[in-house]
């Protein structure tokens, strides 16, 4: 986002008043079904693309190629900054004015939007094509209360990007754990002048590997219990603070996405935790451009004291329930999530497909980043796909910032985060 890219600055949930307006405005569009399959594929489809600066050119061209396949359809392509997209869509859908026909939605948004009545259920419509071909984990984020509200387009998780040259000069191996990273940080600094790690402290998504690494999770959805404030959550915050305090890592509470990828591109940091969406951007930097392309390495996110894990992420395609052109919108979603398009985005952007068949394509199979990230995605930790899931990230962001920049103790920040979770989740203890 530059994804903010994934600059996962998720908005707080919409108010009950907005939800009521949306439900009233879109009640007729929710069911989808056979009635929409007989319409003509023509007219205008407004598409909000939330991809980052390195990806948007490709997605714009793909939208234009859809127009070539369907000459009677005009796709109005609109690039929307990721950090603004969630609330912008809620404002438009809640006010029943200005919402796009199709939106590229982050996986955590689907349940939230569907719960508010903003999305059309796609079951039984042309939008869902060859559903058995989708990866099970990717398809999971498209469903809410027994209905399907999106088509999976891209899946991802986090990995450790590292500068092969800097680690070689320092004489250190790729860290297997955050403890290893801290132990070798001084050697990296002394030998190369670079800081070991850029730590994303501004974005709550990047807190999750530390939490999973201590054997924790945000919630226990089966027991309806908040778990983020238990010992693993406290220890995760303490690990992040220790990396910064020891100067093994640098961080930024204002724009970690922009500053982090720039520091990595320029060789000011040897490593950064990031995802496949930033591969293209990383390779634009002087350390990885052109014949230095192979200098970019990717490894699993370092482990904590208990485990190794990173969150499942990705992108889906959803249709606005109040769309005036449902049939063409469904066909557009079908195309944008097709094996043809997913193969193209892997070849051009190294993004991970959500379709099993695409991984069998020779060009995809040999992609170096796919080779690493596919098994990582298969082992990624599922986030809670609940309507309030998106709103849980703001309390985490505040907690992490309090520890890294506000002088708050990890135990106090963890407790405060748990208390805020319980305010949002009334039926959780």
BELZILIN-V62504 format. One record per pair of residues at least 12 apart in sequence whose C-alpha atoms are under 10 Angstrom apart, sorted by the first residue. I is the first residue (numbers start at 0). J is the second residue. Records with the same first field share a line. If there is no record, write none. Layout:
I=J + J
This chain:
0=49 + 50 + 51 + 52 + 53 + 54 + 79 + 80 + 81 + 82 + 256 + 257 + 276 + 277
1=49 + 50 + 51 + 52 + 53 + 54 + 80 + 81 + 82 + 256 + 257 + 260 + 276 + 277 + 280
2=49 + 50 + 51 + 52 + 53 + 54 + 79 + 80 + 81 + 82 + 256 + 257 + 276 + 277
3=49 + 50 + 51 + 52 + 80 + 81 + 82 + 83 + 202 + 254 + 255 + 256 + 257
4=49 + 50 + 51 + 52 + 53 + 80 + 81 + 82 + 256 + 257 + 274 + 276 + 277
5=49 + 50 + 51 + 81 + 82 + 105 + 202 + 204 + 205 + 256 + 273 + 274 + 276 + 277 + 312 + 313
6=51 + 80 + 81 + 82 + 199 + 201 + 202 + 203 + 204 + 205 + 254 + 255 + 256 + 257
7=81 + 82 + 105 + 201 + 202 + 203 + 204 + 205 + 256 + 389 + 392 + 393 + 396
8=81 + 82 + 83 + 84 + 85 + 201 + 202 + 203 + 204 + 389 + 392 + 393 + 396
9=81 + 82 + 83 + 84 + 85 + 86 + 105 + 107 + 108 + 202 + 203 + 204 + 389 + 390 + 391 + 392 + 393 + 396
10=82 + 83 + 84 + 85 + 86 + 87 + 89 + 108 + 389 + 390 + 391 + 392 + 393
11=85 + 86 + 387 + 389 + 390 + 391 + 392 + 393 + 394
12=85 + 86 + 89 + 108 + 111 + 112 + 115 + 386 + 387 + 388 + 389 + 390 + 391 + 423
13=85 + 86 + 89 + 90 + 93 + 111 + 112 + 115 + 390
14=89 + 93 + 115
15=115
16=93
17=89 + 90 + 92 + 93 + 94 + 115
18=89 + 92 + 93 + 94 + 112 + 114 + 115 + 116 + 117
19=93 + 115 + 116
20=92 + 93 + 94 + 95 + 115 + 116
21=89 + 90 + 91 + 92 + 93 + 94 + 95 + 112 + 115 + 116 + 117 + 118 + 320 + 321
22=92 + 93 + 113 + 114 + 115 + 116 + 117 + 118 + 320
23=93 + 95 + 116
24=92 + 93 + 94 + 95 + 116 + 117 + 320 + 321
25=92 + 93 + 95 + 115 + 116 + 117 + 118 + 119 + 319 + 320 + 321 + 322
26=116 + 117 + 118 + 119 + 320 + 321
27=119 + 320 + 321
28=116 + 117 + 118 + 119 + 120 + 318 + 319 + 320 + 321 + 322 + 323 + 325
29=113 + 116 + 117 + 118 + 119 + 120 + 121 + 146 + 148 + 318 + 319 + 320 + 321
30=118 + 119 + 120 + 121 + 122 + 123 + 124 + 146 + 320
31=118 + 119 + 120 + 121 + 122 + 123 + 124 + 125 + 148 + 320 + 325 + 326 + 329
32=119 + 120 + 121 + 122 + 123 + 124 + 125
33=122 + 123 + 124 + 125
34=123 + 124 + 326
35=123 + 124 + 125 + 324 + 325 + 326 + 327 + 329
36=123 + 124 + 125 + 126 + 325 + 326 + 327 + 329 + 330
37=326
38=324 + 325 + 326 + 327
39=71 + 72 + 324 + 325 + 326 + 327
40=69 + 70 + 71 + 72 + 324 + 325 + 326 + 327 + 328 + 329 + 330 + 331
41=66 + 69 + 70 + 71 + 72 + 73 + 74 + 324 + 326 + 327 + 328 + 330
42=69 + 70 + 71 + 72 + 73 + 74 + 323 + 324 + 326 + 327 + 328
43=71 + 72 + 73 + 74 + 75 + 100 + 323 + 324 + 327 + 328
44=72 + 73 + 74 + 75 + 76 + 99 + 100 + 101 + 322 + 323 + 324 + 325 + 326 + 327 + 328 + 329 + 331
45=73 + 74 + 75 + 76 + 77 + 97 + 98 + 99 + 100 + 101 + 102 + 322 + 324 + 328
46=59 + 62 + 74 + 75 + 76 + 77 + 78 + 79 + 98 + 99 + 100 + 101 + 102 + 103 + 316 + 317 + 318 + 328 + 331 + 332
47=75 + 76 + 77 + 78 + 79 + 80 + 84 + 88 + 98 + 99 + 100 + 101 + 102 + 103 + 104 + 316
48=62 + 76 + 77 + 78 + 79 + 80 + 81 + 84 + 99 + 101 + 102 + 103 + 104 + 316
49=77 + 78 + 79 + 80 + 81 + 82 + 83 + 84 + 85 + 102 + 103 + 104 + 105 + 314
50=78 + 79 + 80 + 81 + 103 + 104 + 105 + 276 + 314
51=78 + 79 + 80 + 81 + 276 + 277 + 280
52=78 + 80 + 277 + 279 + 280
53=276 + 277 + 278 + 279 + 280 + 281 + 283 + 348
54=276 + 277 + 279 + 280 + 344 + 347 + 348 + 350
55=77 + 78 + 79
56=78
57=343 + 344 + 347 + 348
58=76 + 78 + 335 + 340 + 344
59=74 + 75 + 76 + 77 + 78
60=76
61=334 + 335 + 340 + 343 + 344
62=74 + 75 + 76 + 331 + 334 + 335
63=75 + 76
64=334
65=330 + 331 + 334 + 335
66=331
68=334
69=327 + 330 + 331
71=327
72=327 + 328 + 331
73=327
74=100 + 327 + 328 + 331
75=99 + 100
76=99 + 101
77=99 + 102
79=102 + 103
81=103 + 104 + 105
84=102 + 103 + 104 + 105
85=104 + 105 + 108 + 111 + 112 + 389
88=102 + 104 + 112 + 117 + 319
89=111 + 112 + 115 + 117
91=117
92=112 + 115 + 116 + 117 + 118 + 319 + 320 + 321 + 322
93=115 + 116 + 117
95=117 + 321 + 322
96=321
98=117 + 319 + 320 + 321 + 322
99=317 + 318 + 319 + 320 + 321 + 322 + 328
100=118 + 317 + 318 + 319 + 320 + 321 + 322 + 323 + 324 + 325 + 327 + 328 + 329 + 331
101=118 + 149 + 316 + 317 + 318 + 319 + 320 + 322 + 325 + 327 + 328 + 329 + 331 + 332
102=118 + 149 + 314 + 315 + 316 + 317 + 318 + 319 + 328 + 332
103=149 + 150 + 151 + 152 + 153 + 314 + 315 + 316 + 317 + 318 + 332 + 335
104=141 + 149 + 150 + 151 + 152 + 313 + 314 + 315 + 316 + 317 + 318
105=140 + 151 + 153 + 154 + 312 + 313 + 314 + 315 + 316 + 317 + 389
106=137 + 138 + 139 + 140 + 141 + 149 + 151 + 153 + 154 + 311 + 312 + 313 + 314 + 315 + 316 + 382 + 384 + 389
107=140 + 141 + 311 + 312 + 313 + 314 + 315 + 382 + 383 + 384 + 385 + 386 + 387 + 388 + 389 + 390
108=140 + 141 + 314 + 315 + 317 + 384 + 385 + 386 + 387 + 388 + 389 + 390
109=140 + 141 + 142 + 143 + 147 + 148 + 149 + 314 + 315 + 316 + 317 + 384 + 385 + 386 + 388 + 389
110=140 + 141 + 142 + 143 + 144 + 147 + 148 + 149 + 383 + 384 + 385 + 386 + 387 + 388 + 389
111=143 + 384 + 385 + 386 + 387 + 388 + 389 + 390
112=143 + 148 + 317 + 319 + 386 + 387 + 389
113=141 + 142 + 143 + 144 + 146 + 147 + 148 + 149 + 317 + 319 + 320 + 386
114=143 + 144 + 385 + 386 + 387
115=386
116=319 + 320 + 321
117=148 + 317 + 318 + 319 + 320 + 321 + 322
118=147 + 148 + 149 + 317 + 318 + 319 + 320 + 321 + 322
119=146 + 147 + 148 + 149 + 317 + 318 + 319 + 320 + 321 + 322 + 325 + 329
120=141 + 142 + 143 + 145 + 146 + 147 + 148 + 149 + 317 + 318 + 319 + 320
121=141 + 142 + 146 + 147 + 148 + 149 + 150 + 317 + 318 + 320 + 329 + 332
122=145 + 146 + 147 + 148 + 149
123=147
124=325 + 326 + 329 + 330 + 333
125=326 + 327 + 328 + 329 + 330 + 331 + 332 + 333 + 334
126=149 + 150 + 316 + 317 + 318 + 325 + 326 + 327 + 328 + 329 + 330 + 331 + 332 + 333 + 334 + 335 + 336 + 337
127=147 + 148 + 149 + 150 + 151 + 329 + 330 + 332 + 333 + 334 + 336 + 337
128=150 + 330 + 332 + 333 + 334 + 336 + 337
129=333 + 337 + 338 + 354
130=150 + 151 + 354
131=354 + 355
132=338 + 353 + 354 + 355 + 356 + 357
133=150 + 151 + 152 + 336 + 338 + 352 + 353 + 354 + 355 + 356 + 357
134=151 + 154 + 352 + 353 + 354 + 355 + 356 + 377
135=353 + 354 + 355 + 377
136=151 + 154 + 311 + 312 + 353 + 376 + 377 + 378 + 379 + 380 + 381
137=150 + 151 + 152 + 153 + 154 + 155 + 311 + 312 + 313 + 314 + 315 + 352 + 353 + 354 + 376 + 377 + 381
138=150 + 151 + 152 + 154 + 315 + 353 + 354
139=151 + 381 + 384
140=311 + 312 + 313 + 314 + 315 + 381 + 382 + 383 + 384 + 385
141=314 + 315 + 316 + 317 + 384
142=384 + 385
143=384 + 385 + 386
144=385 + 386
147=317
148=315 + 316 + 317 + 318 + 319 + 320
149=314 + 315 + 316 + 317 + 318 + 332 + 336
150=314 + 315 + 316 + 317 + 318 + 329 + 332 + 333 + 335 + 336 + 337 + 353
151=313 + 314 + 315 + 316 + 317 + 332 + 335 + 336 + 337 + 352 + 353 + 354
152=313 + 314 + 315 + 316 + 332 + 333 + 335 + 336 + 337 + 338 + 340 + 341 + 344 + 350 + 351 + 352 + 353 + 354
153=276 + 312 + 313 + 314 + 315 + 316 + 336 + 341 + 344 + 345 + 350 + 351 + 352 + 353 + 354
154=275 + 276 + 311 + 312 + 313 + 314 + 315 + 350 + 351 + 352 + 353 + 354 + 372 + 373 + 376
155=274 + 275 + 276 + 309 + 310 + 311 + 312 + 313 + 314 + 350 + 351 + 352 + 353 + 372 + 373 + 375 + 376 + 377 + 379
156=273 + 274 + 275 + 276 + 299 + 300 + 308 + 309 + 310 + 311 + 312 + 313 + 351 + 372 + 373 + 375 + 376 + 377 + 378 + 379 + 380
157=204 + 205 + 207 + 208 + 272 + 273 + 274 + 275 + 276 + 297 + 298 + 299 + 300 + 308 + 309 + 310 + 311 + 312 + 372 + 375 + 376 + 379
158=208 + 271 + 272 + 273 + 274 + 275 + 296 + 297 + 298 + 299 + 300 + 301 + 308 + 309 + 371 + 372 + 375 + 376
159=173 + 174 + 196 + 270 + 271 + 272 + 273 + 274 + 296 + 297 + 298 + 299 + 300 + 301
160=173 + 196 + 263 + 269 + 270 + 271 + 272 + 273 + 274 + 275 + 277 + 278 + 281 + 295 + 296 + 297 + 298 + 299 + 300
161=173 + 174 + 195 + 196 + 263 + 266 + 268 + 269 + 270 + 271 + 272 + 273 + 294 + 295 + 296 + 297 + 298
162=195 + 263 + 264 + 266 + 268 + 269 + 270 + 271 + 286 + 287 + 293 + 294 + 295 + 296 + 297
163=269 + 270 + 286 + 287 + 293 + 294 + 295 + 296 + 297
164=191 + 266 + 269 + 286 + 291 + 293 + 294 + 295 + 296
165=187 + 188 + 190 + 191 + 192 + 193 + 195 + 266 + 267 + 268 + 269 + 270 + 286 + 294
166=183 + 186 + 187 + 190 + 191 + 193 + 195 + 269 + 270
167=187 + 190 + 191
168=186 + 187 + 190 + 191
169=183 + 184 + 185 + 186 + 187 + 188 + 189 + 190 + 191 + 192 + 193
170=183 + 186 + 187 + 190
171=183 + 184 + 186 + 187
173=270 + 296 + 297 + 298 + 299 + 301
174=270 + 298 + 299 + 300 + 301 + 302
175=298 + 299 + 300 + 301 + 302 + 303 + 307
176=212 + 299 + 300 + 301 + 302 + 303 + 304 + 306 + 307
177=209 + 212 + 238 + 239 + 242 + 247 + 300 + 301 + 302 + 303 + 304
178=238 + 242 + 301 + 302 + 303 + 304
179=301 + 302 + 303
180=195 + 196 + 242 + 247 + 248 + 270 + 301
181=195 + 196 + 241 + 242 + 243 + 245 + 246 + 247 + 248
182=245 + 247
183=195 + 247
184=196 + 242 + 245 + 246 + 247 + 248 + 269
185=245 + 246 + 247
187=247 + 268 + 269
188=246 + 247 + 267 + 268 + 269
191=266 + 267 + 268 + 269
192=266 + 267 + 268 + 269
193=247 + 262 + 263 + 265 + 266 + 267 + 268 + 269 + 270
194=246 + 247 + 248 + 249 + 262 + 263 + 266 + 267 + 268 + 269 + 270
195=242 + 246 + 247 + 248 + 249 + 267 + 268 + 269 + 270 + 271
196=242 + 243 + 246 + 247 + 248 + 249 + 250 + 259 + 262 + 263 + 267 + 268 + 269 + 270 + 271 + 272
197=242 + 243 + 247 + 248 + 249 + 250 + 251 + 255 + 258 + 259 + 260 + 262 + 263 + 267 + 268 + 269 + 270 + 271 + 272
198=239 + 240 + 242 + 243 + 247 + 248 + 249 + 250 + 251 + 255 + 259 + 268 + 270 + 271 + 272 + 273
199=239 + 248 + 249 + 250 + 251 + 252 + 254 + 255 + 256 + 258 + 259 + 271 + 272 + 273 + 399
200=239 + 240 + 243 + 249 + 250 + 251 + 252 + 253 + 254 + 255 + 256 + 396 + 397 + 399 + 400 + 402 + 403 + 404
201=250 + 251 + 252 + 253 + 254 + 255 + 256 + 395 + 396 + 397 + 399 + 400 + 403
202=252 + 253 + 254 + 255 + 256 + 392 + 393 + 395 + 396 + 397 + 399 + 400
203=391 + 392 + 393 + 394 + 395 + 396 + 397 + 398 + 399 + 400
204=309 + 310 + 311 + 312 + 392 + 395 + 396
205=272 + 273 + 309 + 310 + 396 + 399
206=232 + 235 + 236 + 239 + 309 + 310 + 392 + 395 + 396 + 399
207=232 + 235 + 308 + 309 + 310 + 380 + 382 + 395
208=235 + 272 + 300 + 301 + 302 + 303 + 306 + 307 + 308 + 309 + 310 + 379 + 380
209=231 + 232 + 234 + 235 + 236 + 237 + 238 + 239 + 300 + 301 + 302 + 303 + 304 + 306 + 307 + 308 + 309
210=227 + 230 + 231 + 232 + 233 + 234 + 235 + 236 + 238 + 303 + 305 + 306 + 307 + 308 + 309
211=231 + 232 + 235 + 302 + 303 + 304 + 305 + 306 + 307 + 308 + 309 + 310 + 380
212=231 + 232 + 234 + 235 + 300 + 301 + 302 + 303 + 304 + 305 + 306 + 307 + 308 + 309
213=230 + 231 + 232 + 233 + 234 + 235 + 238 + 302 + 303 + 304 + 305 + 306 + 307 + 308
214=230 + 231 + 232 + 234 + 235 + 303 + 304 + 305 + 306 + 307 + 308
215=227 + 228 + 229 + 230 + 231 + 232 + 233 + 234 + 235 + 305 + 306
216=228 + 229 + 231 + 232 + 380 + 381 + 382 + 383
217=229 + 231 + 232 + 382 + 383 + 388 + 391 + 392 + 395 + 416 + 417 + 420
218=382 + 383 + 388 + 417 + 420 + 427
219=383 + 427
220=383 + 384 + 385 + 427
222=427 + 428
223=424 + 425 + 426 + 427 + 428
224=417 + 420 + 421 + 424 + 426 + 427 + 428
225=416 + 417 + 418 + 420 + 421 + 424 + 427 + 428
226=413 + 417 + 420 + 428
227=395 + 413 + 414 + 415 + 416 + 417 + 418 + 420
228=409 + 410 + 411 + 412 + 413 + 414 + 415 + 416 + 417 + 418 + 420
229=410 + 413 + 414 + 417
230=409 + 410 + 413 + 414
231=303 + 304 + 305 + 413
232=409 + 410 + 412 + 413 + 414 + 416 + 417
233=408 + 409 + 410 + 411 + 412 + 413 + 414
234=303 + 304 + 409 + 410 + 413
235=303 + 304 + 399 + 409 + 413
236=398 + 399 + 400 + 401 + 402 + 403 + 408 + 409 + 410 + 412 + 413
237=399 + 402 + 403 + 408 + 409 + 410 + 413
238=303 + 304 + 409
239=399 + 402 + 403 + 409
240=399 + 402 + 403 + 404 + 406 + 408 + 409
241=403
242=403
243=403
244=403
247=268
248=268 + 269 + 270 + 271
249=268
250=403 + 404
251=400 + 403 + 404
252=396 + 399 + 400 + 401 + 403 + 404
253=400
256=273 + 277
259=271 + 272 + 273
260=272 + 273 + 277 + 278 + 280 + 281 + 284
261=280 + 281 + 283 + 284 + 285
262=281 + 284
263=281 + 284 + 285 + 286 + 287
264=280 + 281 + 282 + 283 + 284 + 285 + 286 + 287 + 288 + 295
265=281 + 283 + 284 + 285 + 286 + 287
266=284 + 285 + 286 + 287
267=286
270=295 + 296 + 297
271=297 + 300
272=297 + 298 + 299 + 300 + 301
273=297 + 300
274=297 + 312 + 313 + 350 + 368 + 372
275=297 + 313 + 345 + 348 + 349 + 350 + 351 + 368 + 369 + 371 + 372
276=313 + 348 + 349 + 350 + 351
277=348 + 349 + 350
278=295 + 297 + 348 + 349 + 350 + 368
279=347 + 348 + 349 + 350
280=348
281=295
282=294 + 295
293=367
296=367 + 368
297=367 + 368 + 371 + 372
298=368 + 371 + 372 + 375
299=371 + 372 + 374 + 375
300=375
307=378 + 379
308=375 + 378 + 379 + 380
309=375 + 376 + 378 + 379 + 380 + 381
310=375 + 376 + 378 + 379 + 380 + 381 + 382
311=375 + 376 + 377 + 378 + 379 + 380 + 381 + 382
312=376 + 379 + 380 + 381 + 382
313=350 + 351 + 352 + 353 + 376
314=353
315=332 + 335 + 336 + 353
316=329 + 331 + 332 + 333 + 335 + 336
317=329 + 332
318=331 + 332
336=352 + 353 + 354
337=352 + 353 + 354 + 357
338=352 + 353 + 354 + 355 + 356 + 357 + 358 + 360
339=357
340=352 + 357
341=353 + 354 + 357 + 358 + 363
342=354 + 356 + 357 + 358 + 359 + 360 + 361 + 362 + 363
343=357 + 362 + 363
344=363
345=357 + 358 + 362 + 363 + 364 + 366 + 368 + 369
346=362 + 363 + 365 + 366
349=363 + 366 + 367 + 368 + 369 + 372
350=363 + 366 + 368 + 369 + 372
351=363 + 368 + 369 + 370 + 372 + 373 + 376
352=369 + 373
353=373
358=370 + 373
386=424
387=420 + 423 + 424
388=420 + 423 + 424
390=420 + 423 + 424
391=416 + 417 + 419 + 420 + 421 + 423 + 424
392=416 + 420
393=416 + 419 + 420
394=412 + 413 + 415 + 416 + 417 + 418 + 419 + 420 + 423
395=412 + 413 + 415 + 416 + 417 + 419 + 420
396=416
397=412 + 415 + 416
398=411 + 412 + 413 + 414 + 415 + 416 + 417
399=412 + 413 + 416
400=412
